[in-house]
Amino acid sequence: MRAATLVTCSTVIACVIATTTRFAQFDQLVIFGDSYSSTYFRPRSTQPSPANPFGNIGELRTNGPKWPQYLATKYNESTILVYNMAFGGSTVDQAIVPSRTNGSFVKQLNRFLNVYSPSAVTKTPNTTLYAFWFGINDVGKLFDSNGTASDADVLASGLYTQIFDRYFSLLRRLRTEAGARNFLFINVPPLERTPIAQKAPKGPYNSRTTALVTSFNQRIAELAGKVQNEFAGSTVYTYDAHGMFDHALGEPGSFPELASVRDTADYCAAYRW
């Protein structure tokens, strides 16, 4: 996916989240996810502060800021501290879907609770927003290394049940141990439009990718509803990254930041993830 496209999508994500989640009420943002969110924050290094809301940031591969950076510095109405636990390559649980980086929501949550619970970070649940963006690697790992589809569509139903049962159990732990009350779920972009899919043989790969992403996103919506229903006093937000990415890739000229983009199907030198 073109770096410019990803950066622009980050801008739009941040803008929409800021306007649809009553973002001004939050002074802390805790993020769990993969490379689309990660700023490679080290939780035992420099901590977020009003003067430095991200604490510390590692090497990024997007040729520009990611959506958490836009959200906390451009679209915020007041100071917000960002605790970004996201890590590139992560799946929900690598015991269910292996991660090439050994990253997972399981590990991110363990690290967050070990460092910050209890702490000032978890003592203000009403003004802390917890954001989750998983699924890109969970879906992607259902395909073999040469870019052709496996029998993932046959396995997906049972596998997705395992993934989302585990996902909910981790959210329940976050609720119990950190008092989380405000949840934001971001769904999976159209992976069939990524460079690896565009360069793969047409047919089963793209059709199955589309079906698997659609199914995964349906489960995310169901998960959000379950959290709303079962976690009393919680507020749940969702963001349709799939729709926004699809729009940006299909009509890049509709975004000022993408006015110069002519190719949304190939890799570029600035972003080779």
Backbone as CSV, one residue per row, in Angstrom:
resi,resn,N_x,N_y,N_z,CA_x,CA_y,CA_z,C_x,C_y,C_z
1,MET,0.854,-1.190,0.000,0.000,0.000,0.000,0.882,1.230,0.000
2,ARG,0.556,2.198,-0.819,1.380,3.382,-0.922,1.502,4.095,0.410
3,ALA,2.714,4.624,0.714,2.929,5.339,1.963,2.003,6.535,2.064
4,ALA,1.857,7.279,0.960,0.986,8.457,0.981,-0.441,8.073,1.302
5,THR,-0.884,6.926,0.775,-2.242,6.472,1.063,-2.402,6.166,2.530
6,LEU,-1.421,5.471,3.108,-1.514,5.105,4.514,-1.489,6.324,5.413
7,VAL,-0.621,7.279,5.099,-0.550,8.498,5.903,-1.856,9.273,5.816
8,THR,-2.413,9.395,4.613,-3.679,10.092,4.454,-4.793,9.382,5.199
9,CYS,-4.825,8.057,5.107,-5.826,7.297,5.851,-5.669,7.524,7.348
10,SER,-4.421,7.638,7.798,-4.182,7.945,9.203,-4.784,9.286,9.581
11,THR,-4.642,10.266,8.686,-5.212,11.587,8.941,-6.726,11.515,9.044
12,VAL,-7.350,10.821,8.101,-8.814,10.728,8.093,-9.314,9.962,9.307
13,ILE,-8.656,8.853,9.636,-9.035,8.086,10.823,-9.025,8.980,12.049
14,ALA,-7.941,9.706,12.234,-7.819,10.569,13.403,-8.909,11.626,13.425
15,CYS,-9.165,12.234,12.287,-10.176,13.289,12.205,-11.559,12.758,12.565
16,VAL,-11.928,11.620,11.979,-13.265,11.074,12.225,-13.410,10.601,13.666
17,ILE,-12.389,9.944,14.198,-12.451,9.509,15.599,-12.637,10.703,16.515
18,ALA,-11.901,11.762,16.234,-11.995,12.957,17.079,-13.385,13.565,17.066
19,THR,-14.084,13.470,15.940,-15.393,14.117,15.818,-16.559,13.212,16.183
20,THR,-16.311,11.896,16.295,-17.427,10.980,16.550,-17.373,10.303,17.907
21,THR,-16.323,10.530,18.683,-16.205,9.844,19.973,-16.253,10.790,21.163
22,ARG,-16.694,12.030,20.943,-16.639,13.024,22.023,-15.231,13.036,22.611
23,PHE,-14.253,13.116,21.705,-12.858,12.921,22.073,-12.372,13.927,23.109
24,ALA,-12.974,15.076,23.155,-12.520,16.118,24.077,-12.631,15.699,25.538
25,GLN,-13.476,14.708,25.827,-13.652,14.285,27.218,-12.502,13.412,27.712
26,PHE,-11.642,12.952,26.802,-10.569,12.030,27.191,-9.245,12.759,27.359
27,ASP,-8.496,12.362,28.372,-7.151,12.905,28.543,-6.088,11.812,28.452
28,GLN,-6.522,10.565,28.227,-5.590,9.466,28.024,-6.115,8.547,26.925
29,LEU,-5.204,8.050,26.099,-5.537,7.112,25.040,-4.593,5.921,25.152
30,VAL,-5.164,4.737,25.311,-4.373,3.506,25.380,-4.696,2.690,24.129
31,ILE,-3.669,2.314,23.383,-3.872,1.666,22.085,-3.278,0.266,22.076
32,PHE,-4.053,-0.676,21.535,-3.579,-2.034,21.297,-3.783,-2.335,19.812
33,GLY,-2.793,-2.938,19.162,-2.957,-3.215,17.745,-1.677,-3.704,17.098
34,ASP,-1.575,-3.461,15.785,-0.436,-3.946,15.000,0.317,-2.773,14.385
35,SER,0.988,-3.011,13.252,1.839,-1.968,12.669,1.063,-0.760,12.167
36,TYR,-0.224,-0.915,11.889,-1.009,0.226,11.439,-1.196,1.250,12.570
37,SER,-0.963,0.820,13.800,-1.121,1.710,14.958,0.183,1.965,15.694
38,SER,1.112,1.031,15.621,2.287,1.074,16.482,3.194,2.268,16.220
39,THR,3.630,2.881,17.306,4.699,3.874,17.248,5.917,3.349,18.005
40,TYR,5.896,2.043,18.308,6.988,1.358,18.990,7.347,2.027,20.314
41,PHE,6.307,2.323,21.057,6.428,2.891,22.400,7.030,1.849,23.347
42,ARG,7.970,2.291,24.174,8.581,1.426,25.185,8.037,1.838,26.550
43,PRO,7.179,1.012,27.154,6.474,1.430,28.372,7.349,1.630,29.602
44,ARG,8.588,1.142,29.573,9.471,1.363,30.721,10.513,2.447,30.432
45,SER,10.320,3.172,29.337,11.207,4.280,28.998,10.495,5.594,29.331
46,THR,10.807,6.666,28.622,10.214,7.976,28.888,8.694,7.904,28.791
47,GLN,8.024,8.422,29.807,6.572,8.327,29.881,5.885,9.538,29.229
48,PRO,4.669,9.337,28.735,3.913,10.467,28.180,3.730,11.572,29.214
49,SER,3.750,12.803,28.727,3.570,13.975,29.586,2.950,15.071,28.745
50,PRO,2.424,16.130,29.357,1.853,17.225,28.570,2.841,17.806,27.562
51,ALA,4.107,17.820,27.914,5.116,18.353,27.002,5.515,17.349,25.923
52,ASN,5.274,16.075,26.186,5.671,15.006,25.270,4.614,13.909,25.348
53,PRO,3.460,14.096,24.681,2.307,13.217,24.891,2.504,11.761,24.502
54,PHE,3.555,11.441,23.724,3.795,10.052,23.332,4.881,9.378,24.163
55,GLY,5.578,10.153,24.977,6.633,9.591,25.803,7.867,9.273,24.984
56,ASN,7.781,8.249,24.181,8.883,7.888,23.298,8.319,7.223,22.050
57,ILE,8.970,7.408,20.923,8.538,6.847,19.646,9.727,6.188,18.974
58,GLY,9.514,4.984,18.454,10.571,4.275,17.744,10.560,4.608,16.268
59,GLU,11.230,3.774,15.476,11.320,3.995,14.036,10.008,3.635,13.361
60,LEU,9.432,4.566,12.599,8.194,4.323,11.867,8.513,4.012,10.412
61,ARG,7.580,3.315,9.741,7.807,2.904,8.351,6.696,3.412,7.433
62,THR,6.128,4.530,7.786,5.000,5.046,7.023,5.319,6.321,6.256
63,ASN,6.550,6.796,6.347,6.917,8.040,5.667,6.070,9.213,6.149
64,GLY,5.659,9.157,7.410,4.838,10.208,7.998,4.175,9.716,9.274
65,PRO,3.472,10.587,9.983,2.830,10.193,11.236,1.730,9.152,11.028
66,LYS,1.429,8.425,12.090,0.313,7.481,12.087,-0.881,8.121,12.788
67,TRP,-2.025,7.431,12.710,-3.260,8.033,13.206,-3.194,8.435,14.679
68,PRO,-2.519,7.694,15.587,-2.470,8.179,16.971,-1.778,9.533,17.103
69,GLN,-0.774,9.749,16.252,-0.055,11.017,16.313,-0.914,12.179,15.836
70,TYR,-1.650,11.961,14.773,-2.585,12.998,14.320,-3.661,13.254,15.371
71,LEU,-4.175,12.171,15.947,-5.277,12.301,16.893,-4.875,13.096,18.124
72,ALA,-3.646,12.883,18.588,-3.222,13.507,19.841,-2.578,14.871,19.669
73,THR,-2.228,15.230,18.426,-1.532,16.506,18.249,-2.213,17.465,17.290
74,LYS,-3.081,16.946,16.417,-3.728,17.822,15.437,-5.218,17.957,15.679
75,TYR,-5.877,16.867,16.041,-7.328,16.886,16.178,-7.791,16.876,17.623
76,ASN,-6.874,17.028,18.553,-7.242,17.102,19.964,-7.619,18.522,20.337
77,GLU,-8.525,18.646,21.293,-8.922,19.968,21.789,-8.207,20.300,23.093
78,SER,-7.590,19.294,23.699,-6.835,19.491,24.927,-5.738,18.429,24.964
79,THR,-4.901,18.487,25.977,-3.801,17.537,26.083,-4.313,16.113,26.284
80,ILE,-3.773,15.187,25.517,-4.098,13.782,25.702,-2.805,12.987,25.695
81,LEU,-2.626,12.143,26.702,-1.434,11.315,26.811,-1.697,9.975,26.151
82,VAL,-0.731,9.504,25.349,-0.927,8.294,24.551,-0.007,7.183,25.037
83,TYR,-0.619,6.069,25.444,0.110,4.872,25.851,-0.129,3.832,24.762
84,ASN,0.806,3.777,23.818,0.591,2.982,22.610,1.279,1.625,22.737
85,MET,0.513,0.617,23.111,1.054,-0.725,23.324,1.113,-1.533,22.027
86,ALA,0.583,-0.991,20.928,0.529,-1.720,19.656,1.923,-2.121,19.191
87,PHE,1.979,-3.279,18.508,3.265,-3.804,18.042,3.082,-4.440,16.667
88,GLY,3.984,-4.139,15.749,3.880,-4.623,14.376,3.785,-6.132,14.274
89,GLY,2.929,-6.600,13.383,2.779,-8.026,13.138,1.873,-8.761,14.094
90,SER,1.259,-8.044,15.027,0.483,-8.704,16.071,-0.821,-9.308,15.561
91,THR,-1.164,-10.439,16.160,-2.487,-11.036,16.025,-3.161,-10.936,17.383
92,VAL,-4.394,-11.413,17.487,-5.059,-11.375,18.793,-4.336,-12.293,19.775
93,ASP,-4.066,-13.509,19.358,-3.376,-14.484,20.209,-2.555,-15.378,19.297
94,GLN,-1.248,-15.349,19.436,-0.404,-16.124,18.533,-0.511,-17.624,18.773
95,ALA,-1.155,-18.034,19.861,-1.438,-19.453,20.060,-2.552,-19.917,19.123
96,ILE,-3.336,-18.965,18.618,-4.421,-19.282,17.680,-3.986,-18.986,16.246
97,VAL,-3.475,-17.779,16.019,-2.927,-17.401,14.722,-1.499,-16.907,14.956
98,PRO,-0.494,-17.656,14.500,0.902,-17.274,14.750,1.241,-15.904,14.195
99,SER,2.128,-15.220,14.905,2.602,-13.912,14.476,4.062,-14.022,14.080
100,ARG,4.423,-13.434,12.961,5.816,-13.506,12.516,6.742,-12.692,13.407
101,THR,6.177,-11.783,14.210,6.979,-10.969,15.125,6.802,-11.388,16.575
102,ASN,6.035,-12.441,16.796,5.689,-12.888,18.156,4.892,-11.838,18.923
103,GLY,4.217,-10.972,18.188,3.389,-9.959,18.829,1.934,-10.402,18.912
104,SER,1.235,-9.954,19.936,-0.170,-10.325,20.104,-0.835,-9.381,21.088
105,PHE,-2.159,-9.370,21.048,-2.922,-8.631,22.044,-2.640,-9.206,23.425
106,VAL,-2.480,-10.511,23.510,-2.176,-11.153,24.790,-0.942,-10.525,25.415
107,LYS,0.134,-10.430,24.641,1.379,-9.879,25.170,1.257,-8.391,25.468
108,GLN,0.575,-7.666,24.606,0.412,-6.228,24.828,-0.365,-5.956,26.108
109,LEU,-1.420,-6.729,26.324,-2.225,-6.537,27.531,-1.430,-6.899,28.776
110,ASN,-0.704,-8.004,28.718,0.123,-8.386,29.861,1.121,-7.293,30.186
111,ARG,1.754,-6.747,29.159,2.748,-5.693,29.375,2.092,-4.449,29.967
112,PHE,0.942,-4.077,29.429,0.257,-2.890,29.934,-0.115,-3.052,31.412
113,LEU,-0.708,-4.183,31.753,-1.139,-4.400,33.137,0.054,-4.516,34.083
114,ASN,1.128,-5.126,33.612,2.314,-5.256,34.462,2.935,-3.903,34.784
115,VAL,2.883,-2.993,33.830,3.528,-1.689,34.014,2.587,-0.658,34.631
116,TYR,1.310,-0.700,34.235,0.428,0.414,34.572,-0.748,0.085,35.498
117,SER,-0.895,-1.122,35.918,-2.030,-1.437,36.794,-1.531,-2.033,38.109
118,PRO,-1.745,-1.331,39.239,-2.420,-0.024,39.297,-1.418,1.116,39.097
119,SER,-1.922,2.195,38.538,-1.126,3.419,38.375,-2.091,4.545,38.039
120,ALA,-1.551,5.733,37.871,-2.397,6.871,37.518,-3.102,6.638,36.190
121,VAL,-2.502,5.821,35.321,-3.085,5.566,34.012,-4.436,4.867,34.124
122,THR,-4.567,3.976,35.089,-5.801,3.203,35.221,-6.738,3.729,36.311
123,LYS,-6.399,4.851,36.910,-7.221,5.391,37.993,-8.264,6.398,37.516
124,THR,-8.259,6.693,36.219,-9.238,7.642,35.680,-9.958,7.013,34.488
125,PRO,-10.734,5.956,34.718,-11.360,5.230,33.599,-12.354,6.064,32.796
126,ASN,-12.982,7.034,33.416,-13.975,7.834,32.692,-13.355,8.724,31.628
127,THR,-12.085,9.056,31.801,-11.427,9.951,30.840,-10.320,9.235,30.063
128,THR,-10.366,7.908,30.050,-9.390,7.116,29.303,-10.108,6.334,28.209
129,LEU,-9.627,6.472,26.984,-10.183,5.735,25.850,-9.226,4.616,25.472
130,TYR,-9.772,3.392,25.377,-8.991,2.230,24.960,-9.348,1.904,23.512
131,ALA,-8.331,1.882,22.641,-8.562,1.636,21.217,-7.946,0.305,20.800
132,PHE,-8.628,-0.394,19.882,-8.200,-1.725,19.446,-8.297,-1.826,17.928
133,TRP,-7.171,-2.199,17.309,-7.189,-2.412,15.859,-6.429,-3.703,15.555
134,PHE,-7.160,-4.797,15.544,-6.609,-6.117,15.234,-7.380,-6.738,14.074
135,GLY,-6.742,-7.704,13.439,-7.408,-8.463,12.384,-6.637,-8.507,11.081
136,ILE,-5.820,-7.485,10.824,-5.078,-7.443,9.562,-4.158,-8.657,9.455
137,ASN,-3.453,-8.967,10.526,-2.559,-10.119,10.507,-3.302,-11.427,10.747
138,ASP,-4.368,-11.381,11.528,-5.156,-12.600,11.745,-5.715,-13.117,10.421
139,VAL,-6.243,-12.205,9.610,-6.775,-12.593,8.301,-5.629,-12.945,7.352
140,GLY,-4.598,-12.105,7.334,-3.495,-12.323,6.409,-2.790,-13.651,6.597
141,LYS,-2.707,-14.121,7.845,-2.010,-15.374,8.127,-2.795,-16.601,7.673
142,LEU,-4.003,-16.400,7.201,-4.781,-17.538,6.716,-4.377,-17.947,5.305
143,PHE,-3.380,-17.255,4.758,-2.914,-17.556,3.407,-1.456,-17.986,3.446
144,ASP,-1.083,-18.847,2.532,0.296,-19.344,2.530,1.243,-18.319,1.953
145,SER,2.521,-18.609,2.048,3.549,-17.608,1.763,3.657,-17.230,0.294
146,ASN,3.158,-18.053,-0.628,3.320,-17.708,-2.036,2.162,-16.891,-2.590
147,GLY,1.259,-16.466,-1.692,0.218,-15.534,-2.109,-1.010,-16.178,-2.690
148,THR,-1.126,-17.494,-2.632,-2.337,-18.152,-3.103,-3.160,-18.602,-1.911
149,ALA,-4.440,-18.723,-2.098,-5.327,-19.018,-0.979,-5.196,-20.462,-0.532
150,SER,-5.224,-20.658,0.769,-5.339,-21.995,1.335,-6.821,-22.313,1.479
151,ASP,-7.147,-23.331,2.218,-8.556,-23.639,2.472,-9.081,-22.808,3.640
152,ALA,-8.606,-21.572,3.712,-8.949,-20.708,4.837,-10.444,-20.498,4.967
153,ASP,-11.129,-20.435,3.824,-12.563,-20.189,3.899,-13.295,-21.334,4.589
154,VAL,-12.746,-22.543,4.483,-13.362,-23.696,5.146,-13.111,-23.635,6.648
155,LEU,-11.932,-23.148,7.005,-11.516,-23.149,8.409,-11.963,-21.904,9.158
156,ALA,-12.323,-20.861,8.426,-12.497,-19.547,9.046,-13.559,-19.519,10.125
157,SER,-14.659,-20.182,9.915,-15.750,-20.091,10.875,-15.313,-20.540,12.270
158,GLY,-14.710,-21.723,12.347,-14.260,-22.212,13.641,-13.100,-21.412,14.183
159,LEU,-12.190,-21.011,13.315,-11.037,-20.243,13.749,-11.466,-18.876,14.257
160,TYR,-12.369,-18.240,13.563,-12.835,-16.932,13.995,-13.529,-17.017,15.359
161,THR,-14.238,-18.080,15.593,-14.869,-18.254,16.907,-13.810,-18.296,17.997
162,GLN,-12.727,-19.016,17.750,-11.633,-19.062,18.723,-11.023,-17.682,18.932
163,ILE,-10.766,-16.992,17.826,-10.152,-15.663,17.920,-11.018,-14.717,18.743
164,PHE,-12.313,-14.697,18.452,-13.163,-13.699,19.102,-13.558,-14.095,20.514
165,ASP,-13.586,-15.373,20.820,-13.756,-15.780,22.214,-12.569,-15.294,23.041
166,ARG,-11.387,-15.446,22.471,-10.176,-14.991,23.157,-10.140,-13.469,23.246
167,TYR,-10.511,-12.814,22.174,-10.558,-11.344,22.133,-11.443,-10.830,23.271
168,PHE,-12.625,-11.397,23.402,-13.540,-10.926,24.441,-12.987,-11.206,25.826
169,SER,-12.350,-12.356,26.011,-11.796,-12.676,27.329,-10.703,-11.680,27.718
170,LEU,-9.936,-11.212,26.755,-8.898,-10.222,27.028,-9.509,-8.862,27.360
171,LEU,-10.568,-8.520,26.670,-11.270,-7.275,26.987,-11.879,-7.334,28.384
172,ARG,-12.400,-8.474,28.736,-12.974,-8.632,30.079,-11.893,-8.492,31.144
173,ARG,-10.720,-9.020,30.854,-9.610,-8.855,31.797,-9.215,-7.389,31.930
174,LEU,-9.178,-6.673,30.800,-8.867,-5.249,30.832,-9.910,-4.493,31.636
175,ARG,-11.151,-4.863,31.475,-12.235,-4.246,32.228,-12.073,-4.513,33.726
176,THR,-11.770,-5.760,34.067,-11.685,-6.158,35.473,-10.459,-5.569,36.159
177,GLU,-9.312,-5.625,35.501,-8.063,-5.261,36.156,-7.674,-3.800,35.977
178,ALA,-8.191,-3.167,34.935,-7.840,-1.758,34.701,-9.052,-0.839,34.756
179,GLY,-10.244,-1.422,34.880,-11.451,-0.613,34.974,-11.863,0.045,33.673
180,ALA,-11.422,-0.505,32.531,-11.720,0.111,31.243,-13.215,0.290,31.034
181,ARG,-13.613,1.471,30.586,-15.029,1.781,30.365,-15.327,2.325,28.974
182,ASN,-14.309,2.849,28.311,-14.516,3.446,26.987,-13.697,2.668,25.957
183,PHE,-14.381,2.112,24.970,-13.758,1.204,24.009,-13.977,1.703,22.583
184,LEU,-12.926,1.670,21.790,-12.997,2.004,20.370,-12.475,0.827,19.558
185,PHE,-13.294,0.301,18.652,-12.899,-0.809,17.801,-12.799,-0.332,16.353
186,ILE,-11.666,-0.616,15.722,-11.432,-0.263,14.325,-11.415,-1.556,13.511
187,ASN,-12.120,-1.568,12.397,-12.201,-2.814,11.637,-11.079,-2.949,10.606
188,VAL,-11.110,-4.054,9.853,-10.028,-4.419,8.949,-10.211,-3.750,7.586
189,PRO,-9.161,-3.133,7.039,-9.239,-2.525,5.706,-9.439,-3.586,4.619
190,PRO,-9.703,-3.165,3.388,-9.891,-4.114,2.280,-8.555,-4.719,1.850
191,LEU,-8.165,-5.818,2.459,-6.852,-6.410,2.210,-6.692,-6.893,0.776
192,GLU,-7.812,-7.149,0.108,-7.724,-7.577,-1.288,-7.188,-6.471,-2.198
193,ARG,-7.091,-5.256,-1.665,-6.583,-4.140,-2.462,-5.135,-3.800,-2.116
194,THR,-4.503,-4.577,-1.256,-3.103,-4.361,-0.926,-2.218,-4.841,-2.070
195,PRO,-0.962,-4.384,-2.129,-0.080,-4.805,-3.225,0.074,-6.309,-3.359
196,ILE,0.200,-7.022,-2.232,0.394,-8.463,-2.323,-0.806,-9.150,-2.973
197,ALA,-1.986,-8.643,-2.702,-3.180,-9.233,-3.300,-3.321,-8.815,-4.755
198,GLN,-2.991,-7.571,-5.054,-3.109,-7.092,-6.419,-2.135,-7.805,-7.357
199,LYS,-0.991,-8.219,-6.825,0.007,-8.884,-7.653,-0.178,-10.395,-7.701
200,ALA,-1.052,-10.923,-6.845,-1.310,-12.357,-6.832,-2.228,-12.735,-7.990
201,PRO,-2.247,-14.019,-8.368,-3.182,-14.447,-9.413,-4.617,-14.104,-9.028
202,LYS,-5.371,-13.607,-9.965,-6.751,-13.242,-9.681,-7.584,-14.495,-9.442
203,GLY,-8.672,-14.309,-8.756,-9.567,-15.447,-8.517,-9.672,-15.784,-7.052
204,PRO,-9.267,-16.997,-6.647,-9.502,-17.442,-5.278,-8.908,-16.541,-4.214
205,TYR,-7.684,-16.020,-4.443,-7.049,-15.202,-3.407,-7.926,-13.993,-3.074
206,ASN,-8.272,-13.220,-4.090,-9.033,-12.000,-3.839,-10.436,-12.283,-3.340
207,SER,-11.099,-13.289,-3.911,-12.462,-13.580,-3.477,-12.486,-14.073,-2.043
208,ARG,-11.545,-14.919,-1.689,-11.503,-15.419,-0.321,-11.054,-14.342,0.650
209,THR,-10.097,-13.513,0.221,-9.683,-12.412,1.077,-10.866,-11.507,1.385
210,THR,-11.626,-11.164,0.369,-12.799,-10.308,0.565,-13.779,-10.949,1.535
211,ALA,-14.039,-12.234,1.344,-15.000,-12.930,2.202,-14.507,-13.005,3.641
212,LEU,-13.217,-13.258,3.816,-12.658,-13.383,5.167,-12.642,-12.041,5.882
213,VAL,-12.308,-10.980,5.161,-12.333,-9.652,5.770,-13.760,-9.273,6.157
214,THR,-14.701,-9.520,5.275,-16.103,-9.203,5.561,-16.577,-9.933,6.805
215,SER,-16.257,-11.221,6.885,-16.662,-12.017,8.043,-16.001,-11.516,9.321
216,PHE,-14.706,-11.199,9.235,-13.995,-10.707,10.411,-14.602,-9.396,10.894
217,ASN,-14.927,-8.521,9.958,-15.507,-7.234,10.339,-16.907,-7.386,10.932
218,GLN,-17.649,-8.352,10.457,-18.945,-8.633,11.071,-18.762,-9.062,12.524
219,ARG,-17.734,-9.840,12.756,-17.452,-10.296,14.125,-17.002,-9.136,15.017
220,ILE,-16.261,-8.189,14.445,-15.870,-7.019,15.226,-17.102,-6.237,15.659
221,ALA,-18.043,-6.072,14.746,-19.284,-5.368,15.091,-20.032,-6.110,16.184
222,GLU,-20.063,-7.431,16.093,-20.733,-8.234,17.122,-20.003,-8.133,18.454
223,LEU,-18.679,-8.107,18.401,-17.885,-7.967,19.614,-18.170,-6.631,20.292
224,ALA,-18.234,-5.569,19.507,-18.528,-4.249,20.065,-19.890,-4.251,20.750
225,GLY,-20.873,-4.891,20.109,-22.192,-4.976,20.710,-22.192,-5.779,21.993
226,LYS,-21.411,-6.840,22.024,-21.326,-7.676,23.222,-20.695,-6.920,24.385
227,VAL,-19.653,-6.146,24.091,-19.022,-5.331,25.129,-20.017,-4.310,25.665
228,GLN,-20.749,-3.667,24.774,-21.739,-2.677,25.196,-22.797,-3.295,26.091
229,ASN,-23.227,-4.507,25.757,-24.305,-5.163,26.501,-23.848,-5.763,27.820
230,GLU,-22.614,-6.253,27.858,-22.188,-7.021,29.030,-21.302,-6.247,29.995
231,PHE,-20.699,-5.151,29.555,-19.870,-4.351,30.453,-20.683,-3.131,30.889
232,ALA,-21.359,-3.260,31.992,-22.259,-2.205,32.462,-21.527,-0.875,32.603
233,GLY,-22.183,0.180,32.143,-21.615,1.518,32.262,-20.558,1.847,31.232
234,SER,-20.367,0.979,30.247,-19.341,1.213,29.231,-19.900,1.992,28.044
235,THR,-19.006,2.667,27.345,-19.338,3.338,26.094,-18.472,2.728,25.008
236,VAL,-19.088,2.349,23.908,-18.377,1.657,22.837,-18.500,2.452,21.542
237,TYR,-17.376,2.649,20.885,-17.325,3.319,19.596,-16.745,2.357,18.556
238,THR,-17.148,2.512,17.310,-16.559,1.748,16.218,-16.165,2.700,15.097
239,TYR,-15.117,2.311,14.367,-14.698,3.108,13.210,-14.541,2.199,12.004
240,ASP,-15.136,2.595,10.887,-15.124,1.801,9.663,-13.896,2.139,8.820
241,ALA,-12.751,1.574,9.193,-11.535,1.779,8.412,-11.657,1.140,7.038
242,HIS,-12.426,0.063,6.954,-12.601,-0.618,5.668,-13.203,0.336,4.632
243,GLY,-14.266,0.994,4.997,-14.919,1.917,4.076,-14.035,3.081,3.701
244,MET,-13.299,3.605,4.672,-12.453,4.756,4.408,-11.275,4.388,3.507
245,PHE,-10.605,3.248,3.788,-9.498,2.811,2.935,-9.998,2.525,1.518
246,ASP,-11.139,1.897,1.408,-11.691,1.567,0.096,-11.922,2.842,-0.713
247,HIS,-12.442,3.860,-0.055,-12.673,5.149,-0.713,-11.347,5.777,-1.146
248,ALA,-10.364,5.783,-0.248,-9.077,6.410,-0.544,-8.354,5.695,-1.673
249,LEU,-8.426,4.369,-1.694,-7.748,3.610,-2.741,-8.480,3.708,-4.075
250,GLY,-9.801,3.815,-4.017,-10.586,3.898,-5.244,-10.643,5.277,-5.843
251,GLU,-10.635,6.302,-4.987,-10.721,7.687,-5.453,-9.708,8.552,-4.717
252,PRO,-8.423,8.315,-4.929,-7.420,9.096,-4.190,-7.536,10.597,-4.422
253,GLY,-8.045,10.991,-5.592,-8.174,12.408,-5.888,-9.179,13.133,-5.019
254,SER,-10.011,12.377,-4.290,-11.003,13.010,-3.426,-10.400,13.486,-2.113
255,PHE,-9.135,13.154,-1.876,-8.435,13.604,-0.675,-7.297,14.534,-1.092
256,PRO,-7.245,15.745,-0.569,-6.177,16.675,-0.951,-4.780,16.089,-0.765
257,GLU,-4.607,15.303,0.317,-3.287,14.737,0.594,-2.865,13.711,-0.459
258,LEU,-3.825,13.194,-1.232,-3.524,12.176,-2.238,-3.616,12.717,-3.667
259,ALA,-3.654,14.006,-3.792,-3.868,14.614,-5.108,-2.803,14.202,-6.122
260,SER,-1.586,13.918,-5.655,-0.501,13.583,-6.583,-0.337,12.082,-6.795
261,VAL,-1.120,11.275,-6.098,-0.958,9.824,-6.192,-1.574,9.296,-7.485
262,ARG,-0.823,8.488,-8.196,-1.306,7.907,-9.449,-1.408,6.392,-9.383
263,ASP,-0.806,5.782,-8.351,-0.766,4.324,-8.265,-1.072,3.908,-6.832
264,THR,-2.176,3.216,-6.630,-2.534,2.748,-5.284,-2.455,1.224,-5.188
265,ALA,-1.779,0.590,-6.140,-1.706,-0.873,-6.154,-0.308,-1.414,-5.893
266,ASP,0.727,-0.585,-6.053,2.098,-1.065,-5.944,2.753,-0.640,-4.638
267,TYR,3.829,-1.333,-4.301,4.683,-0.907,-3.202,5.405,0.374,-3.592
268,CYS,5.882,1.099,-2.595,6.739,2.240,-2.877,7.952,2.168,-1.957
269,ALA,8.993,2.913,-2.288,10.247,2.827,-1.553,10.110,3.230,-0.096
270,ALA,9.151,4.121,0.196,9.026,4.650,1.551,8.257,3.722,2.482
271,TYR,7.551,2.762,1.932,6.743,1.878,2.783,6.716,0.493,2.172
272,ARG,7.421,-0.444,2.804,7.539,-1.773,2.227,7.148,-2.826,3.265
273,TRP,6.075,-2.580,3.973,5.646,-3.497,5.043,4.800,-4.610,4.461
